[in-house]
C-alpha cells in the first residue's frame, strides 16, 4: 500500500464511519449503554475530522512548497495538464 493510499484512507469519511460503527457496536455488545456508544462514535468522528484536516493542510503545504498546484477534484497537478 502506497503512502497516497494510506493518506486517502485516513481522510476518507467512509473509513472513519466504519471504524466508529465497529467500535460502537463492539462496545454495546460488551455491555455499554447506547449513550456510551453514541459518545464513543462522536469522539472517533471528531478525531477523524482533525486527522483529515491536518493531512489535507499538509498536502496543500507540500504542493505549495513543491511549486505544483494540486487539483483535489481529479488528483492531477497543473503540470500534468501541459
C-alpha positions as CSV (number, residue, x, y, z in Angstrom):
1,X,0.0,0.0,0.0
2,X,1.5,3.3,-1.1
3,X,1.7,6.5,1.0
4,X,-1.0,8.1,-1.1
5,X,-3.3,5.1,-0.4
6,X,-2.8,5.4,3.3
7,X,-3.5,9.2,3.2
8,X,-6.6,8.6,1.1
9,X,-7.9,6.1,3.6
10,X,-7.2,8.3,6.6
11,X,-9.0,11.2,5.1
12,X,-12.0,9.1,4.0
13,X,-15.2,9.8,5.8
14,X,-16.5,6.3,4.9
15,X,-13.4,4.7,6.6
16,X,-13.9,6.7,9.8
17,X,-17.6,6.0,9.8
18,X,-16.9,2.3,9.5
19,X,-14.4,2.4,12.4
20,X,-16.8,4.4,14.6
21,X,-19.6,2.0,13.9
22,X,-17.5,-1.1,14.6
23,X,-16.2,0.3,17.9
24,X,-19.7,1.4,19.0
25,X,-21.2,-2.0,18.2
26,X,-18.4,-3.8,20.0
27,X,-19.0,-1.5,23.0
28,X,-22.7,-2.3,23.0
29,X,-22.0,-6.0,22.6
30,X,-19.7,-5.8,25.7
31,X,-22.4,-4.2,27.8
32,X,-22.0,-0.5,27.2
33,X,-25.2,1.6,27.1
34,X,-26.4,3.2,23.8
35,X,-25.5,6.6,25.3
36,X,-21.9,5.5,25.8
37,X,-21.7,4.1,22.2
38,X,-23.0,7.4,20.9
39,X,-20.3,9.3,22.8
40,X,-17.6,6.9,21.5
41,X,-18.8,7.4,18.0
42,X,-18.8,11.2,18.4
43,X,-15.3,11.1,19.8
44,X,-14.0,9.0,16.9
45,X,-15.6,11.2,14.3
46,X,-14.2,14.3,16.0
47,X,-10.8,12.8,15.9
48,X,-11.3,11.8,12.2
49,X,-12.1,15.4,11.4
50,X,-8.9,16.6,13.0
51,X,-6.8,13.9,11.2
52,X,-8.4,14.8,7.8
53,X,-7.8,18.5,8.3
54,X,-4.2,18.0,9.3
55,X,-3.4,15.7,6.4
56,X,-5.3,17.9,3.9
57,X,-3.4,21.0,5.0
58,X,-0.2,19.1,4.9
59,X,-0.8,18.1,1.3
60,X,-1.7,21.7,0.4
61,X,1.5,23.0,2.0
62,X,3.7,20.3,0.4
63,X,2.2,21.1,-3.0
64,X,2.8,24.8,-2.4
65,X,6.4,24.2,-1.4
66,X,7.0,21.9,-4.4
67,X,5.7,24.6,-6.8
68,X,2.8,22.4,-8.1
69,X,-0.8,23.2,-7.7
70,X,-2.7,20.1,-6.8
71,X,-6.2,19.6,-8.2
72,X,-8.2,17.9,-5.5
73,X,-11.1,17.1,-7.8
74,X,-9.2,14.7,-10.1
75,X,-5.9,14.3,-8.4
76,X,-3.8,15.9,-11.2
77,X,-1.3,18.6,-10.9
78,X,-1.3,21.6,-13.3
79,X,1.9,20.4,-14.8
80,X,0.2,17.1,-15.8
81,X,-2.2,19.2,-18.0
82,X,0.6,20.8,-20.0
